[in-house]
Amino acid sequence: MDENERIESVEEVKAYIQKLNYALDNGAVISVQINRRVDNNRDYRYTNEYTISDLFPDESPAEAMKRELRGLSVRDYRKTLKDTKHRELDEFREFGKKYDGKDVYIKIRVELVNAFGNNSVFVMSFHYAEYKLNEESFPYRGE
């Protein structure tokens, strides 16, 4: 782990998930980054666009994310990451879940009452993992 990453306590992760659910329950604007520059050099099968359309073909990405993010738990938490491009913004949280036996990498930021007066949830990543997410990368799998 580098200086931009950390593992939060179980209590901190639970509080974050409560914050996420509060935002989702109170009209959060959900932004999903479908096309990312980093995807230009990535196999299409590991992009947000492909994964979201593959898993939720008949839904809007925002509605699918709203439902799926509600299902995150402490067991799915991997780590917390500083936003190295926008240090003034809240940190990202990284999670992982299995869908149809495939690992999905999830990276989100929740902001309660952002600069526009809204609760917001920014989904940076929701894509099939290029590499298996090993159990050791989930500090609270036993919770």
C-alpha positions in Angstrom: 0.0 0.0 0.0 1.3 3.5 -0.8 0.7 6.8 1.0 -2.5 7.4 -1.0 -4.2 4.2 0.3 -5.4 3.1 3.7 -7.7 0.5 5.3 -10.4 2.0 7.4 -11.8 0.4 10.6 -14.9 -1.7 10.4 -16.8 1.1 12.2 -15.6 3.7 9.6 -16.6 1.4 6.7 -20.1 0.9 8.3 -20.5 4.6 8.7 -19.5 5.2 5.0 -22.0 2.6 3.9 -24.7 4.4 6.0 -23.7 7.7 4.4 -24.0 6.0 0.9 -27.5 4.7 1.7 -28.5 8.0 3.2 -27.4 9.8 0.0 -29.3 7.2 -2.2 -32.4 7.5 0.0 -32.3 11.3 -0.2 -32.2 12.0 -3.9 -28.5 11.7 -4.6 -27.4 12.6 -8.1 -25.7 9.4 -9.4 -22.9 10.0 -11.9 -21.5 7.0 -13.7 -18.3 7.5 -15.6 -19.1 5.3 -18.6 -16.2 6.3 -20.9 -12.8 6.8 -19.3 -9.6 7.7 -20.9 -7.9 4.8 -19.1 -10.2 2.5 -21.1 -8.6 3.5 -24.4 -5.8 1.0 -23.7 -7.9 -1.6 -22.0 -9.6 -4.7 -23.3 -13.2 -3.6 -23.8 -14.5 -6.5 -21.7 -13.0 -4.8 -18.6 -14.6 -1.4 -19.1 -17.4 0.3 -17.2 -19.4 0.5 -20.5 -19.2 -3.2 -21.3 -19.7 -4.4 -17.7 -22.7 -2.3 -17.0 -24.4 -3.1 -20.3 -23.6 -6.8 -19.9 -25.0 -7.0 -16.4 -27.9 -4.6 -16.7 -28.8 -4.5 -20.4 -32.3 -3.0 -20.0 -31.6 -0.4 -17.3 -30.2 3.0 -17.2 -26.7 3.0 -15.7 -27.7 5.4 -12.9 -30.7 3.3 -11.9 -28.7 0.0 -11.9 -26.0 1.6 -9.8 -28.5 3.0 -7.3 -29.8 -0.5 -6.7 -26.4 -2.3 -6.8 -24.7 0.2 -4.5 -27.4 -0.4 -1.9 -26.1 -4.0 -1.7 -22.6 -3.1 -0.7 -21.4 -4.4 2.7 -18.4 -4.2 5.0 -17.4 -7.6 3.6 -17.1 -6.1 0.1 -14.8 -3.3 1.2 -11.2 -3.4 0.0 -9.6 0.0 0.8 -9.8 3.8 0.8 -8.0 5.9 -1.8 -7.1 9.6 -2.0 -8.2 11.4 -5.1 -4.7 12.3 -6.4 -6.1 14.5 -9.2 -8.6 16.4 -7.0 -7.2 16.4 -3.4 -9.9 18.8 -2.2 -12.6 16.1 -2.9 -13.6 13.3 -0.6 -11.7 10.0 -0.9 -12.7 7.1 -3.0 -13.8 3.7 -1.5 -12.9 0.6 -3.3 -15.2 -2.5 -3.1 -15.4 -5.8 -5.0 -18.4 -8.1 -5.6 -19.1 -11.2 -7.7 -21.7 -11.2 -10.5 -22.4 -14.5 -12.2 -19.1 -15.8 -10.8 -17.0 -12.9 -12.1 -15.2 -10.3 -10.0 -16.4 -6.8 -10.4 -14.2 -3.9 -9.2 -16.2 -1.0 -7.8 -14.7 2.5 -6.9 -17.0 5.2 -5.6 -17.2 8.6 -3.9 -20.1 9.9 -1.8 -20.6 13.5 -1.1 -23.4 14.8 1.1 -24.5 18.3 0.0 -21.9 19.0 -2.7 -21.1 22.4 -4.2 -24.4 22.3 -6.1 -26.4 21.6 -3.0 -27.1 18.0 -3.8 -26.1 14.7 -2.3 -24.0 12.9 -5.0 -22.6 9.5 -5.7 -19.8 9.3 -8.3 -19.1 5.9 -9.7 -15.6 6.0 -11.1 -15.4 2.2 -11.7 -17.9 -0.6 -12.0 -16.2 -3.1 -14.3 -15.2 -6.7 -14.5 -11.8 -7.1 -12.8 -8.9 -7.8 -15.2 -7.3 -9.9 -12.4 -9.0 -12.1 -9.8 -9.7 -10.1 -6.6 -8.0 -12.3 -4.1 -9.6 -12.8 -0.7 -6.6 -11.3 1.1 -7.5 -7.9 -0.5 -10.8 -7.9 1.5 -9.9 -7.0 5.1 -13.4 -7.7 6.6 -14.5 -10.8 4.7 -15.2 -12.4 8.0 -17.6 -9.7 9.2 
